[in-house]
Amino acid sequence: MVEPLLCGIVLGLVPITILGLFVSAYNQYRRQGGVFGG
């Protein structure tokens, strides 16, 4: 009975983790002065 809960937690955390890594990388890239002209 633990597998559905664990699966739900993983499916919930994975998108948040990917989004967090993407935002962090974007902020670091923008801070260095990328092609976006920010």
N, C-alpha and C positions, 0 to 999 in steps of 0.2 A: 504493500500500500504506500510505500515511500517513493517508488519510481515516478508516478505521475506528478507528485509535488516537486521532486528534484528536476524533472523535465520542464515543468512550468517555470521554476526559478532560473534554470539555464536559459530557456527561451526568452525570459524577461531581462536577464542581465547581459546577454550577448549583444543585442542591438545598442544598449546603453553604453557598453564598453567600447564598441566600434565607433559610436558617435562621439564619445569622449576623446578617443585617440585622434579622430579626424579633426575635431575642433582644436585640440592641443597642437597638432601638427600645423594646422592652418594659421593659428595665432603666431606660432614660432616662425613660420614662413613669411607671414605678412610683416612681422617685426623686422625681418632682415631686408625688407624692401623687394618684393617680388615684381612680377609683370603687371600686377593689378594697379600699381601706382599708389599704394596706400601708405 
